[in-house]
Amino acid sequence: MTQYLESDCANFKAEDIEYASRIIINNGIVIFPTETVYGIGANALSDSACQKIFKAKGRPPDNPLIVHVSSVQEVEKYAHTSSIANFGALSKLWPGPLTIILPSTELISNVARAGLDTVAIRMPDCNLALELIRKSGVPIAAPSANISTKPSITDSEHLRRNFDGKVDVIFNGGRTKFGIESTVIYPQGDTCVIMRPGIYTEEYCKVIFKHVIFSEDQAENPKSPGTKYRHYSPEKNLYVPETQQEFLRICRKNPKEFTPICSYETGQLLKNVNAIILGNRENPYEIASNLYESLIKFDQQPGDQGIIEPFCGNGIYLSIMNRIKKAAISVKDGEL
């Protein structure tokens, strides 16, 4: 039976942390909030515990897990940092939505690493999560708390439907702050390879590295979580056109056929159409925060298919489009 605990990142009860930490120590599963999305966590040193995460999510075993720690000292215990010239500067971005791929020690579960010699590791900016790690005394492997391929969960109200009876503890922590996952980077000398764009944009990396490049890691054994398989997809068919103009054309031509998901500004151009609004284009962080929640809302509404507005731009908009392209079916002009 799943135990529900009423604590969040800012306000948590010591007894809730104590209870959940005992679950982690005994190789159980705990779903907890972070500043990005909810994580489904287990002891990162235990193969059997990490296998439970893969089973609960229906996650492919070759998709590595992100390991969460509570201090830089822990990173140095579970990963080889001496070979990373810029690690000191990078570590100053923690706690925060940054995951660094590092050479792993043998302490980290082979299951969590998906058999790789590297580990994806981060320090979340959520006091509840940090205290849970400290109290447990072990790093916590925790991918996003969603069924594999489905939208990540940013509001605890959706956790019961997906995980009740499948995990030991769920923290009812309300809405998360940022709403999309951490940036994943792979340091290579004076080059920073961004494996998955996220809340920390390339501008953060350019301060530290001479070169910053993007890589869609589609290798047979990807080093980064969230790159090989389709992700974030709603149950219904969702389409993304190439341009905003094409989005508007399709919505106006087929007002009853597609549920639009779009910015406030674009929604104002759609008369007599009931659109799901992501937020204001002047505030891309608002759009990012509402993205997965809007995909879940779309699944709960009438209608069989939807269409989502494409966004242009760098920085956080690049991260938003990374998620949209993985969640939706791309269509060329005139296909719909």
C-alpha positions, 0 to 999 in steps of 0.5 A: 500500500502506498503511503501519502505524505503532505510535505513539499520542497519549502515546508516538510515535516521531519517525521515524513523525511524520517519515514521516507528515508527508511523506505529508501534504506530498505530498497523501497521506492519514494516519489518526491518533488524537485525543482524540475519535475517529480522523481521516482527514487530508490537507493542508487547503490542497489541493483535490486532497488533500481530495478524496481524503478524500471518496473514501476515506470515500464522504462527500458533497461538501457536508459540510464537513471539520474543519480541525486546527491546532497553535496559536492563531497558526495559527487566526489565519492561516487564519480571521478571528478579529478579528470574534469577541468571545469568541475569546480566551476560547474559545481557552483551551479548546484543545487540546481537543474543541472545534470553532469555526466561523469566517470562513475565509481563502481559504487553506483548500481550498474542497473542505474548506470544502464551498464555504462562506465559513466553516471548522470548526477545532480544536486536538486534545488529542493530542500525536501529532496536534499534532506531526504538524501542526507537522511537516507545516507545514500544517493538516490537514483530518480528519473521523472515520475511518469509512466515511460513515454508519457508526460512528466508529472509536475503536480502531485495530484496526478501521481495517484492515478499512475503509481498508487500501489506501485510505490511505497511513498508519494509526497504530495508536494503540489506544483514543481517550480520549473516544470521541465527536466534538468539540463544534461551536459557531458564535459569534454575538456574545454567543450561542453556537450549539451545532451539534453537542453533544460532550464540551464541554457547554453549561456550558463555553459558558455561562461565556463567552457570555451566551446558549447555544442548540442548532441542528440545522443541517439547511440545504441547505448546513450550516456544521457537519460531522455535521448534515445526513446520517445518521451512526454507523449500524451495518450492521444495523437498530438501534432506539431507543425513547422510554423505558427502560421501553419498552426493557425491555418490548421486550427481555423480550417478544422476548429472541431477536429483538433484541440489547440495547445498554444500561447496566450497571444496565439490563442487570442487569434483563434476566435470561437476555439477552446484552446489550452493556454500554455502561458505568455510568450514573453515569459517562456518559463511560464510556458515551460512550467505549464507544458506537461500539465497541458499535455495531461489536460489535453488527454482528459478533454473530449476529442481524439487529436490535438495540435501544439504551437511550435516556438522559435528562439534559443535558450529556454525556448530551445528546451521547450521545443526539445520536449514538444518534438519528442511528445508530438508528431511532426507535420510538414506544411499542408499535411493536415 
